[in-house]
Amino acid sequence: MAVTAAMVKELREMTGAGMMDCKKALSETDGDMDAAVEFLRKKGQATAEKKASRIAAEGLCTVVLKDDNTAAVVEVNSETDFVAKNETFKEFVKAVAVQAVNSDAADLDAFMAEKWNEDSSKTVKEALVEKVAVIGENLQIRRFEKVVEKDGLVVSYIHGGGRIGVIVDAVTSVVNDQVKEALTNIAMQIAALRPQYVSREEISADFIAHEKEILLEQIKNDPKESQKPEKVINGMIEGRINKELKDICLVDQVYVKAEDGKQSVAKYLESVSKAVGADIKVKKFVRFETGEGIEKKEEDFAAEVAKQMNA
């Protein structure tokens, strides 16, 4: 039986499943609408698509190291913190990270279309859809990043049971336990103080100019500061820019474990480099924080209970 656009539309409205999923279901069941619904339910696709509108802002980040040179970090979201603590969900997130560390996908779409490592008969997307049906919440594989460093090593750090996942990519001619410990300390620094750049060399001139423009406007709007000489104002702007850069540049930050409370990350790495006889340079880092940038839905529990009782 030929599958028409009207049939696909009807099935989509009945189940909330995707257009292509509906078309496939109707083709597989020779146009039998009830059988197609059952087909989608068995695949977990109808359930998954209906839940897709819910906000998934909880979840976990995790990192998998393939070896000293290759690592991947992933973020998989759930609707509730309760599910994020579920062992089935944790195992799935770990499997997604293993998939990522073995993947050559350039983006999330390509990653979702890959064959699932644990069952090559399905794609990563289909494995996710099945897990949604099992767990009963909207789940999202939000992002991943794979890091490969052939001229040094990568280290990882997980904070807060999976709230934050960090990879540090470093270039070094010496790879030993002392170097790994030092870079793990740097990963902890990144988790705690969330720098945006490794060093000032990564920051564009446009960014600096824009920040200076903002600071100048702030000064102009201050009755006292705006009356100061131009030379003083320029000095104030430079001072504030330098302070901001120390906050957002990793190597300029005060090292969190510094005994004197003053040693910078750059100075800490210099001391470790001298001790091991190698020049250790942080090439890049990746920091994922669960739910970062997602607008969470505020729930009024009392209102929800009242709504259910009055229904």
N, C-alpha and C positions, 0 to 999 in steps of 0.2 A: 504494500500500500504506500502511495506517495505521501510524504510528510509535507504539509502546507505551513505557511507562515502563521496562519490563524491557529493551527493546532499547537504550534510551538508557543505562541502567545498565551493560549489558554492554559497550557501546562505550566508555563512560567508563573502565571497569576495564581495558579492552584498551589504551587510548591515553593515559589520564591527562588528556584534554582536558576543557574545561568542559562542564557540562550542556547549556547552550543551543547550544554549538558542536556537540555530539554530535547533538542534535535536528535542527539545520539540516543536518548532513552526511547523516543518514539520510533526511531529507525530499528532499534534492537527489539522492540515489542510489536512491530508491524502496525503501528498507529493505534494500538489499544491504550486508551487514556489511563484506565485504572492500572493496567500492567506497567505503564510508563511511570506512574506515581510510585508504585511499588519498587520499580527498578531504581529510581532515584533515592528512595528511602533506604534501600539495601546498600546503596553506595554511600549513604550519609550525606549526599549532596543537597537534598531538600532541606534537611536540618541545618546544615552549615550555612546555606545562603540566607535562611531566615534569621540566623544569628549574626550575620555579617554587619548589620547596621548597629549593633551594640558596640560601645566604646571598649576597646581592649587596651587598657593603660597600665595594667599590672604585668606580672610575668617575671622572666629571668634573663640575665645575660650570662653566657658561659664562654670559656675559652678552651680550645683543644690544641695541644702541641703535638705535631706529628714527629718532630725531632728538634734538635737545637736550632734548626734553620727555618722551620715552617710552622706557622700557627694560624688559627682562625678564631674570630670572636663573632658571636651571633646574639641577637636579641629576639626572643619569642614572647609575644604578649598574650595575656589572658584578661578576662574581665575582672576577676577577683583575686585578691591576695591568697584566699583559701586554696584556689586551684593552683596557684604558683608554688604552693608548698606540697602539692600532691606528688607522690612518687612517680606515677604514670606520666605526669607532665614533665617532671624533671628528667626522666629517662628519654622522653621525646626531644627535649631541648638539647640534651647531650648528643643524641643521634643526629640532630640538625647540624650541630657543630662539627661532628665527624664528617658529615656530608660536605660541609663547607671547606674543611681543611684538605679534602681530596678533590675539590671542585676546581674547574678552570673557567667557571662562569664569570662573565664580565659584569653582569648586573643581576638584580633580583629576579627579573622576568626569566632570564636564561637559567638561573638557579632553580626556580620553581618548575621549569620544564624538564629538568634533568631526571634521569632514572633514579629512583630511590635506592640508596645503597643496601638497605635492609630487605628490599623486595623489588627486584628489577622489573616486575610486571606492572608497576605503578610509578607515577612521577612523584616528585617532592610535593607538588600541589595536591595530588590525590591522597598522599599519606597524611597531609595536614587535614584535609576534608574528613578523612576517616577518624582522625584523632578528635576533631570537633564533635563528631557524632558520639564518640565514646565518653568524652569528658562532659559534654553538654554545655559548653560555653563557646563564645566566639574566640578563636585563637588566630593570631597573626604572626607569621615569620616576617618581622619588620625590616631587618637589615642584617648584613653579614660583611665581614672584611677578612680577606686572607692576606697574610704578610709572609714574604719569603726573603731571607737575607743570606746570601752565599758568602759574604765577606765578614762574617761575625756571628751573631746569634740573635734569637728572639727569646724573650721571657714573658711570662704572664702573671697576672694577679687578679683574683676574684675577691671582691669586698662585699660584706653584708649578705653572705649566703647567695650571692648572684644578683644583687642590686646594681653592682658596677663590675664591668669586665674591662681589663686593660692588657694591651700588648705593647711591649717596648722593643723596638728594632734598633740594634746597635752594631756599629762597625768596630771590630777589634781583631788583632792578630793573635791574641791569647784568649782561650775559652777554658775557664776552670771554675771551681766552686766559688772562689772569691769574687770573680767577675759576675757570675750569676747572682750571687747574693747582693752585690752592689746594684745591679740592674733591677733586681726584685724590689729593693728599697726605693729606686726611682719610680717603679710602677706604683708602689704604695703612695708616693708623693703625688703622682698624677691622679690617682683615685681620690685623694683627699683634697687637693688644691686646684683641680681641674684647669691646668694651663691650656691655652689655645694654640700655642706655637712652641717649637723647640727653642728657637732663638730669635733675636731681632732681625736676623738676615732674611727670615721668611716673611716679614711684614712689609707690605707694599708702601710706597711713598704716598699713595692716595689715601691709605688708611690713616697714616700719621697726619697728613694735611687735614683730613676730615675731623680728626680728634682735636687738632689745634683750633680749628674753626669753632667747634662746639665750646671748647674751653674759653675762647675769646668772647663768645657771646655770653657765657656765664659771667665773666668778669664785667662786661659792659652793663649787665643787668644788676650788678651789685653796686649800690651807691658809694660805698667806701673804696672798693678795689678799682672801680672805673676811673677814680680821680688820680690814681698813681701814674708816675711817668711811664712812657712807652717802654723804656729799657727795663724797668722793674716788671711791667706786665709781661713782657717777652720772657723774662727770667722765670716768672711764676708759671707760665705756660710750659716751658721746658721742664721745670721741676715736676709738674703734675703729669706730664707725658712720661717722664722717666719712671715715676712711681707706678703709673698704670702698666708700663711695659714690664716692670719687675713682677707684677701680679700675673700677667698673662703669658710670659715667656718662661718656659721650664728652667733653663739653665740660670736665669737671673733670680729665680725664687730662692728664698731662704730654705735650706735643706731641713726638712722636718725633724730629722734626728740629730741635728747639729748640737753639740754639747754647749757651745757658747751662744747658741741662738742667733748667730750671725753668718755662719758659713753658707755660701751659696751652693746650689746644685753643681754649678760649673767647678767650683773649688773642690767639692767632694769628689767629683769624677777625676779631677786632676790628681788628687791624693791616691785614689785607687789605681789610676793608670801608672803612677810612679811606683807603687808597691808591687804591681804585677809585671812591670816592664813592657807595657803596651799603651798605645794611645786609644782610649775608649771614647767613642763619639756616639751620642744618641742621634740616629738618622731620622727617625720618626716615631710616633706613638699613635695608638688608637685607643680611645676611651669611649665605651658605651655605658650609658646609664639607663636603667629600665624606665620606660615611660617618658623619657626626656623629650620635651616639645609636644607631647600629646595633651590636649585639654581633657582633663578628667571630669566626668559627670558627677556633680554633687548630689548625693542622695539624701532625702529627708525621710529617715526610717519611720518616724511616727506618722507622717503623712501617708506613706506607702501602706502602713498597717491599716490606717483609717479607711483608705481607699478600698482595700481588699474586704474589709468588714462591711462596707456600705454597698458593695457591688451586688 
